[in-house]
């Protein structure tokens, strides 16, 4: 009997979700400022996190929102904005715009230290690298403007 070494490479892939809120009444977007306890601290980013095993992307989005702001606000509509996939194909980040009737005040948890509502042309700085790439992409800016113009 010969000993055979079998090498198995397991390709681990995971999905994450994120969102910015858009208030119908002010046409402002809500972002969160990441706390010092998480990666990329003191940058402005989307609300969200990892999609758990067995969850749908939208299910994970709603769960993460409740975890991060303490509740799920009234949702008028959820618009897909972008899907980022890493070069190695192991990571996908789904970004959404969640339209709410009005601005609300999130309850901060340990992952966030602040929040802001701002116009698209007045986003806070510094943006998290992923949020910056998504929010400043020309095609996404066009989509965001269309979404803003579609709400009344």
C-alpha positions in Angstrom: 0.0 0.0 0.0 1.4 3.4 -0.9 0.8 6.6 1.0 -0.7 9.2 -1.2 -0.8 12.8 -0.1 -4.0 14.4 -1.2 -4.1 18.2 -1.3 -7.5 19.7 -1.3 -7.9 23.4 -1.9 -11.1 24.8 -0.6 -12.1 28.1 -2.2 -13.8 30.1 0.5 -16.1 32.7 -0.7 -18.2 35.0 1.3 -20.7 37.7 0.6 -21.3 41.0 2.4 -24.0 43.6 2.1 -24.1 47.3 2.7 -26.5 50.2 2.3 -26.9 53.9 2.5 -30.3 55.3 3.3 -32.0 58.0 1.2 -34.6 60.2 2.8 -37.5 61.1 0.6 -38.2 64.3 2.4 -34.7 65.8 2.3 -33.1 63.8 -0.5 -30.1 63.2 1.7 -28.1 60.0 2.2 -27.2 58.5 5.5 -23.7 57.0 6.1 -22.0 55.8 9.3 -18.6 56.7 10.7 -16.7 53.6 11.6 -15.6 53.3 15.2 -12.0 52.8 16.4 -12.9 49.2 17.3 -13.3 48.0 13.6 -11.1 47.9 10.6 -10.7 51.2 8.7 -11.7 53.3 11.7 -12.8 56.9 11.4 -14.0 56.5 7.8 -17.5 57.0 6.5 -19.1 53.9 5.1 -22.2 51.9 4.4 -24.3 50.2 7.1 -24.0 46.4 6.7 -21.9 43.3 7.2 -21.4 39.7 6.3 -24.2 37.4 4.8 -24.5 34.4 7.1 -24.9 30.9 5.9 -28.5 30.2 4.7 -29.4 33.9 4.5 -30.5 35.8 1.4 -28.7 39.0 0.6 -31.8 41.1 1.5 -32.4 39.0 4.7 -28.8 39.8 5.7 -29.2 43.4 4.8 -32.2 43.8 7.1 -30.6 41.8 9.9 -27.4 43.9 9.7 -29.4 47.2 9.7 -31.2 46.1 12.8 -27.9 45.1 14.5 -26.2 48.3 13.5 -28.9 51.0 14.0 -31.1 49.2 16.6 -34.2 48.9 14.4 -35.3 48.6 10.8 -36.7 52.0 9.6 -39.8 52.2 7.4 -38.6 51.2 3.9 -40.3 52.7 0.9 -38.0 50.9 -1.6 -34.7 49.1 -1.8 -32.6 49.8 -5.0 -29.6 47.7 -5.9 -26.7 50.0 -6.6 -23.5 47.9 -7.1 -21.9 44.5 -6.7 -18.2 44.4 -6.2 -16.3 41.2 -6.6 -12.7 40.8 -5.6 -10.1 39.9 -8.2 -9.7 36.4 -6.8 -13.5 35.8 -6.8 -13.6 35.0 -3.1 -15.6 38.1 -1.9 -18.7 39.9 -3.2 -20.1 43.1 -1.7 -23.7 44.0 -2.6 -24.6 47.7 -2.1 -28.1 49.0 -1.9 -29.9 52.3 -1.5 -32.7 52.1 0.9 -35.4 54.8 0.5 -37.0 55.9 3.7 -39.9 58.4 4.0 -37.8 60.7 6.3 -34.5 61.1 8.1 -34.2 59.1 11.3 -31.7 58.9 14.1 -29.8 55.6 14.3 -28.8 54.1 17.7 -25.1 53.7 17.6 -23.4 50.4 18.5 -19.8 49.5 19.0 -19.1 49.5 15.2 -20.1 53.1 14.6 -19.2 56.3 16.3 -21.4 58.8 14.3 -23.8 59.1 11.4 -24.7 61.9 9.0 -27.3 62.8 6.4 -25.8 64.6 3.4 -26.4 65.5 -0.2 -24.7 63.4 -2.8 -22.4 66.3 -3.7 -21.5 66.9 -0.1 -20.5 63.4 1.2 -18.4 63.4 4.4 -14.7 62.7 4.3 -12.8 60.5 4.6 -14.8 57.9 2.9 -14.0 54.2 3.5 -12.1 52.9 0.4 -14.9 50.7 -0.7 -17.6 53.3 -0.2 -15.5 55.8 -2.0 -15.0 53.5 -5.0 -18.8 52.8 -5.1 -20.1 56.3 -4.4 -17.7 58.1 -6.8 -18.0 55.6 -9.7 -19.5 57.5 -12.7 -22.1 54.8 -13.4 -23.1 54.6 -9.8 -23.4 58.4 -9.5 -25.8 58.3 -12.5 -27.8 55.6 -10.8 -27.9 57.6 -7.5 -29.1 60.7 -9.3 -31.8 58.7 -11.0 -32.9 57.3 -7.7 -33.0 60.8 -6.1 -34.9 62.1 -9.1 -37.4 59.3 -8.9 -38.6 59.9 -5.4 -41.1 62.6 -4.5 
